[in-house]
Amino acid sequence: MIGKLKGVVDSIGEDQIILDVQGVGYVVSCSSRTLQNLPRPGEAATLAIETQVREDSIRLFGFLQDAERDWFRLLQGVQGVGAKVALAILSILSPDDVALAVAAQDKAMIARASGVGPKLAARIVAELKDKAPSPGAIFVASPATEAAAASEAARDAISALCNLGYGRPLAASAVAASVKSLGEGADAGALIRRGLKELAG
């Protein structure tokens, strides 16, 4: 299986690129968000790769971030979501946006993607709320951080992060840091977004 490719961008198409790796051109399907952020043809690029093997084909899907590849895998674990729909979601939403939509159970945000109706969007946020990618940082909550996260908006944000699979001490610490950065008047949505960035850092 191919997990990563490092080479030179040969050409960029509507939904895929050809990546030249030491003279071998790999056809790699990408989300439009990834395509927009790729270097220009002739420049070096490194892509995280998801390899899908079928009876009649082998397809490579490329991502600039490991987090985007993780969500691509998770999304396809939901019934009715194939590679095409997963890429459509990741074309309009960044990994952080998907995490926020799942945390807030925001069906409308997911339903903005092409090919995603209200029922499928509802299934996606419901099934993924306990399966989000694990955080890359460790926070330790103290009584002070719990106190800093005592507002109603902060409690809602902590609850949303817990629904995403983060432990309560981790979520409380991230939200407390968010309150400190954004101020006590910040709403739950802003605190969730900032909290996810704190956890990703």
N, C-alpha and C positions, 0 to 999 in steps of 0.2 A: 504493500500500500504506500502511496505517496502522501506524506504529511506536510511537506514544505517544498517550495520551488524558489530558487534564486537565479535570476537571469536578466535578460534585456527584453524590454517590451518591443516586439516586432511590429504588431499592428493591433488596433483596437476597433472592434466591431460594435454592433448594436447591443449585444448581450454577452459578448465574450471577447477574450483577447488571445493572441498567440504570443506566448512567452518563449523566447529563444534561450535554451539552457545548453550552453556549449555545443551549439549547432543543431540541437534537436528542438523543433517547434512544438510546444505543448498547447493544445486548445483548452482554454480554461474559461468556464462560464462564471460570470460575476453579476452581482447586483448593480443597478445603475449608480448607486451611491459609491460603490467601490470603483466602478469605471471612471466616475468623475474625479476621483482622488488619486488615480494612478499617475505615475510619471508619464511623460510624453514618449512616443516611439523612439527607440534608440537609447533610452535611459534605463538604468538598472532598477529592478523591482524585486521585492521578496513577498511571496504570498503564502499564507497559511492555506493548506489544501485539504479538502474533503473529497475522498475518492469513493465513487459509487460504482459497484460492479453489477451489471445485469447479464442475463444470458447472452444478449446480442450486442452489448456495448459496455464500454468503460468511460465514465464521465468524471471530469475534474471540475471542482468548484473552488474558486479562489477568493480569499478575504485578506484585507490589509491588517485586520486585528484578530487575535485568537478569540476574543469575546464574540465577534460577529459569527465566527465559525461555530462556537458553542451554541449560540442561539439558533443557527441554521439546523444543527442537529436536533436540538430540543423541539423546535417547531414541527419538525417532521415526525416527532413522536406522537403528535396529535392526529387522531383519525380525520382524514379529509385534507391533510396538509402534505403535499408533495414538495419536491425541490422547487418547482415553478412558483408555487404560492409562498414558500418560505423566502425565496429571493425577492418576490414582490413586496413582502412585508419589510425585508431588510433594505429595499430600495428607497422606501419612504421614511423609515425609522432607524435611528442609530441603535446600537446595542443598549445604550442608556435609556433611550426612548422606549424600547421594548420592555425593559425592566420596569420602567415607571408605569407603563400601561398595565403590566401584569400586577404590579404591586397595588395600584389604585383600582384594579379590576375595570379598567377603562376600555370597554368593548368598542366604543366609537373610534378610538384612536387606532386600534388594530384594523377595524373595518374600512379605513381609508385606503388600504392596499387593494390593488386590482385583484379580482377573483375571490375576495373575502367578503362574504355576506354576514348579516347580523348573527345568525345561528353559529356559524363557524367561528366568528370573532368571540362570541360568548364561550364557546367550548375551549378556545385557545387560552383565554385568560383564566378560566376555571381550572383547566388541567395543568397549567404551568406554574400556578401560584406556589406550589411546594417543590418545584424542580429547577429553580433558577440556578445559574452558575454560582459556584461558591465564591465568597469574597476573597480578595487577595491580600487583605490586611487584617490585623488583629487589634481590637480595641478592648480596653478594660474599663468597665463602668464602675463608678464610685458613687457614694451618696450624693456628691456634688453634681455629677453628671445627670443623675436621676432627677435632682431638684431643678437643674437647668432645663430639663425637658418636661416640665410639669404643666405647661399650657395645654389647652385642648388641641390646638393644631399640632403641637409636638407629640402628644399622645397618639393622635391619628397617624402621624408620620411613623412613629415607632411601630404601631400596629401593622401598618402597610409593609414596613421592612421585615417584620417578623413573618408576615404572610409570604414573603419572598423566600423565606428559609433562613434568614439571619437570626442568630440567637438574640434574646432580649438585651443582654449586656452590650453586645456589639451594636445593636440598633440604637440603644439609648445613648451610647457614647457618640455615635455618628450624628444623631439628631442634636445632641447637646452642642457639638462642635458647629453644626449648621446654624443653630439659634445664635450662637456667639458671633458667627460671621454675618448672618442676615438680619439679626435683630429680633426682638421678641414679638414684633408685629407680623412676622412672616407667616404666610398661610401654609397649610399642610402640603400642598403640591410643591411649593418652592423648597420646603424642608426635605421632602422625599428626594427631589432632584439633587439637592446639595448633599444629602446624606449618602446617596448612591455614589457621588463623586468622592466623598470622604472614604467610603468603603473600598472603592476601586484604587485609591491612592496608595 
